[in-house]
Amino acid sequence: MLATGVTPPGGNVFFLLMGAILVFAMHAGFAFLELGTVRRRSQVNALVKILSDFGISTIVYFFIGYHIAYGISFFGNVQTLTAGDHGFEMVRFFFLLTFAAAVPAIISGGIAERARFYPQLLATAFLVGLVYPFYEGIVWDNNYGIQAWFTQTFGAPFHDFAGSVVVHAMGGWMALMAVWLLGPRRGRYGKDGTVHAMPPSNIPFLALGSWILIIGWFGFNVMSAQQLAQIQGLVALNSLMALVGGMLAALAVGKGDPGFVHNGALAGLVAICAGSDVVQPIGALAIGAIAGIIFVYLFTFVQHRLRLDDVLGVWPLHGVCGVWGGLAVGIFGLKMLGGAGGVSFWSQLLGTSLGVLIALVGSGVVYGTIKAFIGIRLDAEAEYAGPDLSIHHVSAYPEEDIERA
């Protein structure tokens, strides 16, 4: 019989496997969130893109990215791979892969309805295989001595427990560069400066996507402990408080708009990832509420003032709210505000800024090169027909198409 408090053999493997499955399920949430937000002509494309991006991400992260981030590869025989830890490192790869694959899933929502399919898969290969793991390794494996320098200079390393910056800000800022290089959907903006509405095609599917993401997010945050002995109920409660804060704030300032309500909850969850293990629950509520407000106002600003056709608002949601989450650790994580302490605002500021810089440069190089040599945008005829028919040769509603014909 095991002593009290001793993790059973394989316990950490099972624990992290459940986390991997929950975060893997979040990719269905990304798919349905995009499916419900885009127009009917782009729904099939949303579903195919997310799954295909996950497949490409798996291959490049397995052969390249995981080694860049953690110096670990899986080329030994079975006895070597499973010796001593019940294959924990392999299930850890699966768990962290689901994080890495979230980056192209985020980008997908920003460039929806007008991006070419195979060039986007090529971009995914470079971003997940090279750019993302470079920053991931800096933060989560102490590569290149940057975390040690933060600790020596400011008294604490850059703290990102579950990826507000490593995953969400990286994905959001990569998407910003892609959206800018791609340009707006045809007909989105008039020559006289008017903004032409392109409303969501299916609010129930949008809501379903949000709900799937919300449920899976507890695996995203809580299982980031990666060890049963390190699990904290605080992380679960803080995640709950932040999502409620983001949702209620977006409900209030967004005047009941369902898109804002469901994305407001996600904004709160994006922001709390980094500090979910160190902030007090009331602080988590405030972090989430501020994120919900940021999303509502910045989404409108981006669409109407900056005239960037970020279809799902992934730069405000993941990019900016992720940055806010990184900075919030250095504020709400302080002991004077009820936090656990051991954090530095300056480490948070510089660590977050480094992530944004790597995302912008990496995405700019990848998408800029693909645009110059291959092309990243559908031609006018294909975009008019919609990516469902022009790329996948089937619509989401084939029976209606037959009836119209």
C-alpha positions as CSV (number, residue, x, y, z in Angstrom):
1,M,0.0,0.0,0.0
2,L,1.3,3.5,-0.9
3,A,1.9,5.9,1.9
4,T,-0.4,8.9,2.2
5,G,0.6,11.7,-0.1
6,V,2.7,9.5,-2.4
7,T,1.8,9.6,-6.1
8,P,1.0,6.1,-7.4
9,P,3.0,4.7,-10.3
10,G,1.7,6.2,-13.5
11,G,-0.4,8.7,-11.6
12,N,1.3,11.7,-13.1
13,V,1.0,10.2,-16.6
14,F,-2.8,9.7,-16.2
15,F,-3.1,13.2,-14.7
16,L,-1.3,14.9,-17.5
17,L,-3.1,12.7,-20.1
18,M,-6.4,14.0,-18.9
19,G,-5.1,17.5,-19.2
20,A,-3.9,16.8,-22.8
21,I,-7.3,15.4,-23.7
22,L,-9.1,18.5,-22.3
23,V,-6.9,20.9,-24.2
24,F,-7.1,18.8,-27.3
25,A,-10.9,19.1,-27.0
26,M,-10.5,22.9,-27.0
27,H,-9.5,22.7,-30.6
28,A,-13.1,21.8,-31.3
29,G,-14.0,25.0,-29.5
30,F,-11.7,27.0,-31.7
31,A,-13.3,25.4,-34.8
32,F,-16.9,26.0,-33.7
33,L,-16.1,29.6,-32.5
34,E,-14.8,30.3,-36.0
35,L,-17.5,28.4,-37.8
36,G,-20.2,30.4,-36.0
37,T,-18.5,33.8,-36.6
38,V,-17.6,33.5,-40.3
39,R,-20.2,33.6,-43.1
40,R,-21.9,30.4,-44.4
41,R,-19.6,30.2,-47.3
42,S,-16.6,29.6,-45.0
43,Q,-17.9,27.2,-42.4
44,V,-16.4,24.0,-43.9
45,N,-13.1,25.7,-44.3
46,A,-13.0,26.6,-40.6
47,L,-13.5,23.0,-39.6
48,V,-10.9,21.6,-42.0
49,K,-8.3,24.3,-41.2
50,I,-8.3,23.7,-37.4
51,L,-7.9,19.9,-37.7
52,S,-5.3,20.1,-40.5
53,D,-3.3,22.7,-38.6
54,F,-3.3,20.3,-35.6
55,G,-1.9,17.5,-37.8
56,I,0.9,19.7,-39.2
57,S,1.6,21.0,-35.7
58,T,2.0,17.4,-34.4
59,I,4.5,16.5,-37.0
60,V,6.7,19.5,-36.8
61,Y,6.6,19.8,-33.0
62,F,7.4,16.1,-32.7
63,F,10.4,16.2,-35.0
64,I,11.7,19.7,-34.4
65,G,9.8,22.0,-32.0
66,Y,9.9,20.0,-28.8
67,H,13.6,19.5,-29.2
68,I,14.2,23.2,-29.7
69,A,12.2,24.0,-26.6
70,Y,13.3,21.2,-24.2
71,G,16.2,19.4,-25.8
72,I,14.2,16.2,-25.9
73,S,13.6,13.8,-28.9
74,F,11.8,10.5,-29.2
75,F,14.1,8.5,-31.5
76,G,15.1,5.7,-29.1
77,N,13.6,2.3,-28.9
78,V,10.5,1.5,-26.8
79,Q,12.5,0.3,-23.8
80,T,14.4,3.6,-23.7
81,L,11.3,5.8,-24.2
82,T,9.3,4.2,-21.4
83,A,12.1,3.4,-18.9
84,G,11.5,4.6,-15.3
85,D,8.6,7.0,-15.7
86,H,5.8,5.1,-17.4
87,G,6.3,7.3,-20.5
88,F,5.6,10.6,-18.7
89,E,7.8,12.6,-21.1
90,M,5.7,11.3,-24.0
91,V,2.4,12.4,-22.5
92,R,4.1,15.7,-21.5
93,F,4.8,16.1,-25.2
94,F,1.2,15.5,-26.0
95,F,0.1,18.0,-23.4
96,L,2.5,20.7,-24.6
97,L,1.7,19.9,-28.3
98,T,-2.0,20.9,-27.6
99,F,-0.6,24.3,-26.4
100,A,1.6,24.7,-29.5
101,A,-1.2,23.8,-31.9
102,A,-3.4,26.5,-30.3
103,V,-1.2,29.1,-32.0
104,P,-2.3,28.3,-35.6
105,A,-5.9,27.8,-34.3
106,I,-5.7,31.4,-33.0
107,I,-4.3,32.7,-36.2
108,S,-7.0,30.9,-38.2
109,G,-9.7,33.0,-36.8
110,G,-8.0,36.3,-37.7
111,I,-7.3,35.4,-41.4
112,A,-10.6,33.6,-42.0
113,E,-12.5,33.6,-45.3
114,R,-9.7,34.8,-47.7
115,A,-6.5,32.8,-46.9
116,R,-5.2,30.1,-49.2
117,F,-5.3,26.7,-47.6
118,Y,-1.9,25.0,-48.3
119,P,0.2,28.2,-47.8
120,Q,-1.4,28.5,-44.4
121,L,-0.4,25.0,-43.5
122,L,3.2,25.8,-44.6
123,A,3.1,28.9,-42.3
124,T,1.9,26.7,-39.5
125,A,4.9,24.3,-40.0
126,F,7.4,27.1,-39.6
127,L,5.6,28.9,-36.7
128,V,5.0,25.8,-34.6
129,G,8.3,24.1,-35.6
130,L,10.6,27.0,-35.1
131,V,9.2,30.3,-33.9
132,Y,6.9,29.3,-31.1
133,P,9.2,26.7,-29.4
134,F,12.1,29.2,-29.4
135,Y,10.2,31.5,-27.0
136,E,8.6,28.6,-25.2
137,G,12.0,27.2,-24.3
138,I,13.2,30.6,-23.1
139,V,10.2,30.8,-20.6
140,W,9.5,27.3,-19.6
141,D,12.9,25.6,-19.9
142,N,15.2,28.5,-19.0
143,N,17.0,28.4,-22.4
144,Y,19.7,31.0,-23.2
145,G,20.0,32.3,-19.6
146,I,17.3,35.0,-20.1
147,Q,15.2,33.9,-17.1
148,A,18.4,33.7,-15.0
149,W,19.2,37.3,-16.0
150,F,15.7,38.4,-15.0
151,T,16.1,36.8,-11.6
152,Q,19.5,38.3,-11.0
153,T,18.5,41.8,-12.2
154,F,14.9,42.1,-10.9
155,G,14.8,39.5,-8.2
156,A,12.3,37.1,-10.0
157,P,12.0,35.4,-13.3
158,F,9.3,36.0,-15.9
159,H,6.3,34.2,-14.6
160,D,3.7,32.6,-17.1
161,F,2.2,29.6,-15.4
162,A,-0.2,28.5,-18.2
163,G,0.6,30.6,-21.2
164,S,-1.1,34.0,-21.3
165,V,2.0,35.2,-23.2
166,V,3.7,32.0,-24.3
167,V,0.6,30.7,-26.1
168,H,-2.1,33.4,-26.4
169,A,-0.1,36.6,-26.9
170,M,2.3,34.8,-29.3
171,G,-0.7,33.6,-31.3
172,G,-2.5,36.9,-31.2
173,W,0.5,39.0,-32.3
174,M,1.4,36.5,-35.0
175,A,-2.2,36.8,-36.2
176,L,-1.9,40.6,-36.3
177,M,1.0,40.4,-38.7
178,A,-0.8,37.8,-40.9
179,V,-4.0,39.9,-41.0
180,W,-2.1,43.0,-42.0
181,L,-0.2,41.2,-44.8
182,L,-3.4,39.5,-46.0
183,G,-5.6,42.5,-46.2
184,P,-9.4,42.8,-45.5
185,R,-12.1,40.6,-47.0
186,R,-13.4,42.0,-50.3
187,G,-16.3,44.3,-49.6
188,R,-15.5,44.8,-45.9
189,Y,-14.6,48.4,-46.3
190,G,-16.0,50.9,-48.8
191,K,-13.9,53.4,-50.7
192,D,-15.8,56.2,-48.9
193,G,-14.7,54.9,-45.5
194,T,-17.8,53.0,-44.6
195,V,-17.6,49.6,-42.8
196,H,-19.9,47.0,-44.3
197,A,-21.3,44.5,-41.8
198,M,-20.5,40.8,-42.3
199,P,-22.5,39.4,-39.4
200,P,-21.8,35.9,-37.8
201,S,-23.5,33.1,-39.6
202,N,-24.5,31.1,-36.6
203,I,-24.7,32.4,-33.0
204,P,-25.5,29.0,-31.5
205,F,-22.3,27.5,-33.0
206,L,-20.3,30.5,-31.8
207,A,-21.7,30.0,-28.3
208,L,-20.9,26.2,-28.5
209,G,-17.3,27.0,-29.4
210,S,-17.0,29.3,-26.4
211,W,-18.5,26.7,-24.0
212,I,-16.1,24.0,-25.3
213,L,-13.2,26.3,-24.8
214,I,-14.3,27.4,-21.3
215,I,-14.6,23.7,-20.2
216,G,-11.3,22.7,-21.7
217,W,-9.6,25.7,-20.2
218,F,-9.6,24.1,-16.7
219,G,-7.4,21.4,-18.2
220,F,-5.3,24.1,-19.8
221,N,-4.7,26.0,-16.5
222,V,-5.0,23.4,-13.7
223,M,-3.0,20.7,-15.4
224,S,-0.2,23.1,-16.2
225,A,1.1,22.0,-12.8
226,Q,2.1,18.8,-14.7
227,Q,2.5,16.8,-11.5
228,L,-0.3,15.6,-9.2
229,A,1.7,16.8,-6.1
230,Q,1.8,20.3,-7.6
231,I,-1.9,20.7,-8.4
232,Q,-3.6,23.8,-6.8
233,G,-7.3,24.4,-6.2
234,L,-6.4,28.1,-6.4
235,V,-5.7,27.8,-10.1
236,A,-9.2,26.3,-10.7
237,L,-10.9,29.0,-8.6
238,N,-9.0,31.8,-10.2
239,S,-9.8,30.5,-13.6
240,L,-13.5,30.5,-12.7
241,M,-13.4,34.0,-11.3
242,A,-11.6,35.4,-14.3
243,L,-14.0,33.9,-16.8
244,V,-17.0,35.3,-14.9
245,G,-15.3,38.7,-14.5
246,G,-14.6,38.8,-18.3
247,M,-18.1,37.7,-19.2
248,L,-19.9,40.1,-16.9
249,A,-17.8,43.0,-17.9
250,A,-18.3,42.3,-21.6
251,L,-22.0,41.9,-21.0
252,A,-22.2,45.3,-19.4
253,V,-20.0,47.3,-21.8
254,G,-21.0,45.3,-24.9
255,K,-24.8,45.9,-24.2
256,G,-25.7,42.3,-24.3
257,D,-24.1,41.4,-27.7
258,P,-23.8,37.6,-27.7
259,G,-20.5,37.7,-29.4
260,F,-19.0,40.0,-26.8
261,V,-20.5,37.9,-23.9
262,H,-19.1,34.6,-25.1
263,N,-15.7,36.1,-26.1
264,G,-15.6,38.1,-22.9
265,A,-15.4,34.9,-20.9
266,L,-12.5,33.8,-23.1
267,A,-10.8,37.1,-22.7
268,G,-10.8,36.6,-18.9
269,L,-9.4,33.1,-19.2
270,V,-6.6,34.3,-21.6
271,A,-5.6,36.9,-19.1
272,I,-5.6,34.7,-16.0
273,C,-3.4,31.9,-17.5
274,A,-0.1,33.6,-16.5
275,G,-0.9,34.3,-12.9
276,S,-3.5,31.7,-12.0
277,D,-1.2,30.2,-9.4
278,V,-0.1,33.4,-7.7
279,V,-3.0,35.9,-7.6
280,Q,-5.8,36.1,-5.0
281,P,-9.3,35.2,-6.4
282,I,-10.6,38.7,-6.1
283,G,-7.6,39.8,-8.1
284,A,-8.4,37.2,-10.7
285,L,-11.9,38.6,-10.9
286,A,-10.5,42.0,-11.6
287,I,-8.0,40.7,-14.1
288,G,-10.8,39.0,-16.0
289,A,-13.1,42.0,-15.9
290,I,-10.4,44.3,-17.2
291,A,-9.7,41.8,-20.0
292,G,-13.4,41.7,-20.9
293,I,-13.5,45.5,-21.2
294,I,-10.3,45.5,-23.3
295,F,-11.7,43.0,-25.7
296,V,-15.0,44.9,-26.3
297,Y,-13.5,48.3,-26.9
298,L,-10.5,47.1,-28.8
299,F,-12.4,44.8,-31.1
300,T,-14.5,47.8,-32.2
301,F,-11.5,50.0,-32.5
302,V,-9.6,47.6,-34.6
303,Q,-12.5,47.0,-37.0
304,H,-13.6,50.6,-37.4
305,R,-10.6,52.8,-36.8
306,L,-7.6,50.7,-37.7
307,R,-9.6,49.0,-40.5
308,L,-7.9,45.6,-39.8
309,D,-10.2,42.8,-40.8
310,D,-9.5,40.5,-37.9
311,V,-12.5,38.4,-38.3
312,L,-12.7,36.8,-34.8
313,G,-10.9,39.6,-33.0
314,V,-8.0,37.3,-32.2
315,W,-5.5,40.2,-31.7
316,P,-7.6,41.9,-29.0
317,L,-8.7,38.6,-27.5
318,H,-5.5,36.7,-27.4
319,G,-2.8,39.2,-28.3
320,V,-3.7,42.2,-26.1
321,C,-5.5,40.3,-23.3
322,G,-2.5,37.9,-23.2
323,V,-0.2,40.9,-22.8
324,W,-2.5,42.2,-20.1
325,G,-2.3,38.8,-18.3
326,G,1.5,38.8,-18.4
327,L,1.7,42.3,-16.9
328,A,-1.1,41.6,-14.4
329,V,1.1,39.0,-12.7
330,G,3.5,41.8,-11.8
331,I,0.7,43.7,-10.1
332,F,-1.9,41.3,-8.6
333,G,0.8,38.7,-7.8
334,L,2.4,41.1,-5.2
335,K,1.9,40.3,-1.6
336,M,0.5,43.8,-0.9
337,L,-2.4,42.9,-3.1
338,G,-2.9,39.4,-1.6
339,G,-0.8,37.6,-4.1
340,A,1.8,34.9,-3.4
341,G,4.7,37.3,-4.2
342,G,8.0,36.2,-5.8
343,V,7.2,38.2,-9.0
344,S,8.6,41.4,-10.5
345,F,6.7,43.8,-12.7
346,W,9.9,44.6,-14.7
347,S,10.5,40.9,-15.4
348,Q,6.9,40.6,-16.5
349,L,7.2,43.7,-18.7
350,L,10.4,42.6,-20.4
351,G,9.4,39.0,-20.7
352,T,6.1,39.9,-22.3
353,S,7.7,42.4,-24.6
354,L,10.2,39.8,-25.8
355,G,7.3,37.4,-26.6
356,V,5.6,40.1,-28.7
357,L,8.8,40.9,-30.5
358,I,9.5,37.3,-31.4
359,A,5.9,36.8,-32.5
360,L,5.9,39.9,-34.8
361,V,9.3,39.2,-36.3
362,G,8.8,35.5,-36.7
363,S,5.3,35.9,-38.2
364,G,6.4,38.7,-40.4
365,V,9.3,36.7,-41.9
366,V,7.2,33.6,-42.4
367,Y,4.1,35.2,-43.9
368,G,6.1,37.8,-45.7
369,T,8.2,35.2,-47.4
370,I,5.2,33.0,-48.3
371,K,3.3,36.0,-49.7
372,A,6.3,37.0,-51.8
373,F,7.0,33.6,-53.3
374,I,3.8,31.6,-53.2
375,G,0.9,33.9,-52.3
376,I,-1.3,33.7,-49.2
377,R,-4.6,35.1,-50.5
378,L,-7.4,33.5,-52.6
379,D,-8.0,35.2,-55.9
380,A,-11.1,37.3,-56.4
381,E,-13.2,34.6,-58.0
382,A,-12.3,32.0,-55.3
383,E,-13.0,34.4,-52.5
384,Y,-16.4,35.4,-54.0
385,A,-17.4,31.8,-54.2
386,G,-16.1,31.2,-50.7
387,P,-13.4,28.9,-49.5
388,D,-15.8,26.1,-48.9
389,L,-16.5,25.6,-52.6
390,S,-13.3,27.0,-54.0
391,I,-11.0,24.9,-51.7
392,H,-13.0,22.0,-50.4
393,H,-15.6,21.7,-53.2
394,V,-18.5,21.3,-50.8
395,S,-20.6,23.7,-48.7
396,A,-21.9,23.2,-45.2
397,Y,-25.4,23.0,-46.6
398,P,-25.3,20.8,-49.8
399,E,-29.0,20.0,-49.7
400,E,-29.8,23.7,-49.9
401,D,-27.4,24.1,-52.8
402,I,-29.2,21.3,-54.7
403,E,-32.6,22.8,-54.0
404,R,-31.5,26.2,-55.3
405,A,-30.0,24.6,-58.4
